[in-house]
Structure formats: structure tokens, C-alpha cells
Amino acid sequence: MITRIRDVRKAKGLTLAEVAERCDPPTTAQTIGRLETGTRTVSVGWLNRIARALGVEAADLVQLPDTVDLPVAAILGANGAVAPRQSSVATPPRPEAGALALLVEAGAGDYRAGDTVWLERLAPDAFGQALNRDVLLPRPAGRFLFGRLIGREPGKLQVLPLTNGGRQQVIADPPWLGLATRLVRPLG
């Protein structure tokens, strides 16, 4: 099995020792190095253990035949764009299980026509994470409300639509909400 452990570790800016220490239970940097280079076989258990240590899904650590690597050409910092010291690749984003998408046809707030907004689906007990963030809420008859969650009380949410002149709306007991987590925007 071809893994991307090294690519993901480097993209996260971690050393072998740091990943080894983050494993549960901790292991050695030498073991992580052997798993990265393929001198030691990577079992599903090791893959899951390293994925948790890196804060990614196990699938992000496996090189699939149809995935494309994004070579890092430059790094943009305070002094402009510079070449990386070592060759590396960027890990393309992958949606989490249960993620949703919102396609933007007409601009609203910070969103432009052509944007895709990735949403994390949250249950009512996690709505507090979405306060002062953009959310998608289901409404009756297959309608939705997209806006900024500005208030939360037992059984109801206050949402400010992103359209100009939008007035606060109150949504009672939504079964879930979609928290905006990633913006995919074509440039040009």
C-alpha cells in the first residue's frame, strides 16, 4: 500500500517525533519513519492511529490511483512568494462524512456567484459551535435559510440573512444545521 503519511505530516509541519508522541499510545519516531517509507507494513490499525495523531481521516493517508498530488511551487509569506526548501505536496481537501454543499448562484454577503460552500452538519446539541458563523438551516416545505447565526435560545435560533436589508429571522427547533466550513471559489 502506498501511503501519504510523510506528505501529510510535512504539510502539517510536524516532525517524526511529534507524530510519534501524538499517537495513542505513543510510539517512536523510528517506527513512524519506517511506516512512512514502507520498510514496515502499514496495517489498518496503524493507519487509523497515525491519522488521529495527524488530525485527518485515514483515507487521507492512502495514495489512491485516481488522486492527484498538488506540488507546492511556492510559499507566500510576509516577504512575498519564495520557493520551498524541499519539494512537497499539498493535500487536496476531502469532505468529511456527512458533509453538505451549498452552490451560490447569486452573490450574497461575502459569497459570489460560482462559489461552493462546504457545510458540516451539526445536531441540535452542537449548535453552540455555530454562533456568529454562517449556517444553512432547513425550513418547512423544502426551503432553507442561509445566514449568520446571531443568537440562540432554548428551542429557537436567531439568524441574520446575508442579503442587503435582511431582517433577523427566528427558526424554531431545526433538526440540524449546516455550518459553513470551507469556501471553494474559482478564480478568474
C-alpha positions as CSV (number, residue, x, y, z in Angstrom):
1,M,0.0,0.0,0.0
2,I,1.3,3.4,-1.0
3,T,0.8,5.9,1.8
4,R,0.9,9.7,2.1
5,I,1.9,9.8,5.7
6,R,5.1,11.8,5.0
7,D,3.3,14.3,2.7
8,V,0.5,14.9,5.3
9,R,3.0,15.1,8.2
10,K,5.1,17.7,6.3
11,A,2.1,19.7,5.2
12,K,1.1,19.9,8.9
13,G,4.7,21.0,9.8
14,L,5.3,18.1,12.2
15,T,8.4,16.1,12.9
16,L,8.5,12.3,13.1
17,A,9.0,12.6,16.9
18,E,5.9,14.9,17.2
19,V,3.7,12.5,15.3
20,A,5.1,9.5,17.4
21,E,4.3,11.4,20.6
22,R,0.8,12.3,19.4
23,C,0.0,8.6,18.7
24,D,-2.2,6.8,21.3
25,P,-0.3,5.0,22.8
26,P,2.8,6.9,21.9
27,T,5.4,5.2,19.7
28,T,8.9,6.1,18.4
29,A,10.0,8.4,15.6
30,Q,11.8,5.5,14.1
31,T,8.6,3.5,13.8
32,I,6.8,6.4,12.2
33,G,9.7,6.8,9.8
34,R,9.6,3.1,8.8
35,L,5.8,3.3,8.2
36,E,6.3,6.4,6.1
37,T,9.0,4.8,3.9
38,G,7.3,1.4,3.6
39,T,10.1,-0.5,5.3
40,R,7.4,-1.6,7.8
41,T,3.9,-2.7,6.6
42,V,1.1,-0.2,7.4
43,S,-1.8,-2.1,8.9
44,V,-5.3,-0.5,9.2
45,G,-4.7,-0.1,12.9
46,W,-1.5,1.9,12.3
47,L,-3.2,3.9,9.6
48,N,-6.1,4.9,12.0
49,R,-3.6,5.6,14.8
50,I,-1.5,7.9,12.7
51,A,-4.5,9.6,11.1
52,R,-5.8,10.5,14.6
53,A,-2.3,11.8,15.5
54,L,-2.3,14.0,12.4
55,G,-5.9,15.1,12.8
56,V,-7.0,13.7,9.4
57,E,-9.1,10.8,8.1
58,A,-7.3,7.5,7.5
59,A,-8.4,7.8,3.8
60,D,-6.3,11.0,3.5
61,L,-3.2,8.9,4.2
62,V,-3.7,6.4,1.4
63,Q,-2.5,7.1,-2.1
64,L,-5.3,6.1,-4.4
65,P,-4.7,5.6,-8.1
66,D,-7.1,8.4,-9.2
67,T,-5.9,11.1,-6.8
68,V,-3.8,14.0,-8.0
69,D,-0.9,15.4,-5.9
70,L,-0.6,19.2,-5.9
71,P,3.1,20.0,-5.9
72,V,4.0,23.1,-3.9
73,A,5.5,25.6,-6.2
74,A,6.0,28.5,-3.7
75,I,5.2,29.6,-0.2
76,L,3.7,33.0,0.3
77,G,4.9,34.8,3.4
78,A,5.4,38.4,4.7
79,N,8.2,39.0,2.2
80,G,6.5,37.6,-0.8
81,A,6.5,34.2,-2.6
82,V,9.5,32.0,-2.2
83,A,10.5,28.5,-3.3
84,P,10.0,25.8,-0.7
85,R,13.3,24.5,0.8
86,Q,12.3,20.9,0.0
87,S,9.8,19.5,-2.5
88,S,6.4,18.9,-1.0
89,V,2.8,18.4,-2.0
90,A,-0.4,20.0,-0.7
91,T,-3.1,17.6,0.4
92,P,-6.3,18.3,-1.6
93,P,-9.3,18.9,0.6
94,R,-11.7,16.0,1.1
95,P,-15.2,16.4,2.5
96,E,-15.9,14.8,5.9
97,A,-18.5,12.1,6.1
98,G,-22.0,13.7,6.2
99,A,-20.8,17.0,4.8
100,L,-23.2,19.0,2.6
101,A,-22.6,21.7,-0.1
102,L,-24.3,24.9,-0.9
103,L,-24.0,26.2,-4.5
104,V,-24.1,30.0,-4.9
105,E,-25.9,31.2,-8.0
106,A,-26.2,34.9,-6.9
107,G,-23.8,36.8,-4.7
108,A,-24.8,37.3,-1.0
109,G,-22.6,38.8,1.7
110,D,-19.1,37.5,1.2
111,Y,-20.2,34.9,-1.3
112,R,-20.0,35.2,-5.1
113,A,-21.9,33.5,-7.9
114,G,-20.0,30.3,-8.7
115,D,-18.8,29.7,-5.2
116,T,-19.4,26.3,-3.4
117,V,-19.7,26.4,0.4
118,W,-18.9,23.2,2.2
119,L,-21.0,22.6,5.3
120,E,-20.6,20.5,8.4
121,R,-23.9,19.0,9.5
122,L,-24.5,19.7,13.2
123,A,-27.1,18.2,15.6
124,P,-29.0,20.5,17.9
125,D,-26.7,19.7,20.9
126,A,-23.8,21.2,18.9
127,F,-25.5,24.4,17.7
128,G,-23.4,26.5,20.1
129,Q,-20.3,25.9,17.8
130,A,-22.1,27.8,15.1
131,L,-22.7,31.1,17.0
132,N,-21.5,34.1,14.9
133,R,-20.8,31.8,11.9
134,D,-22.6,31.3,8.6
135,V,-25.2,28.5,8.6
136,L,-27.7,26.8,6.4
137,L,-31.0,25.9,8.2
138,P,-33.8,23.7,6.9
139,R,-37.3,25.2,6.9
140,P,-40.7,23.6,6.1
141,A,-41.7,22.7,2.5
142,G,-38.1,22.1,1.3
143,R,-36.9,25.7,1.8
144,F,-33.7,26.8,3.6
145,L,-32.3,29.9,5.2
146,F,-28.7,30.8,4.8
147,G,-27.3,33.5,7.1
148,R,-25.3,34.4,10.2
149,L,-26.3,32.7,13.4
150,I,-26.5,35.6,15.8
151,G,-28.5,34.2,18.8
152,R,-29.5,31.0,20.4
153,E,-32.2,30.3,23.0
154,P,-33.8,27.0,24.0
155,G,-35.8,25.8,21.0
156,K,-35.0,28.6,18.6
157,L,-32.2,30.3,16.7
158,Q,-31.9,33.9,15.5
159,V,-30.4,34.2,12.0
160,L,-29.5,37.3,10.1
161,P,-29.8,36.7,6.3
162,L,-26.7,37.8,4.3
163,T,-28.8,39.8,1.7
164,N,-28.8,43.6,1.9
165,G,-31.5,44.8,4.2
166,G,-32.2,41.3,5.5
167,R,-34.1,41.2,8.8
168,Q,-33.5,38.8,11.6
169,Q,-35.4,35.6,11.4
170,V,-36.2,33.1,14.1
171,I,-36.2,29.4,13.3
172,A,-37.8,27.1,15.9
173,D,-36.4,23.7,16.6
174,P,-34.4,22.9,13.5
175,P,-33.4,19.2,13.3
176,W,-29.9,20.1,12.1
177,L,-27.9,23.0,10.7
178,G,-25.1,23.2,8.2
179,L,-22.1,25.1,9.5
180,A,-20.1,26.8,6.7
181,T,-16.5,25.4,7.0
182,R,-14.9,25.8,3.6
183,L,-15.2,28.1,0.6
184,V,-14.4,26.8,-2.9
185,R,-14.0,29.6,-5.3
186,P,-12.8,29.6,-8.9
187,L,-10.5,32.5,-9.7
188,G,-10.8,34.4,-12.9
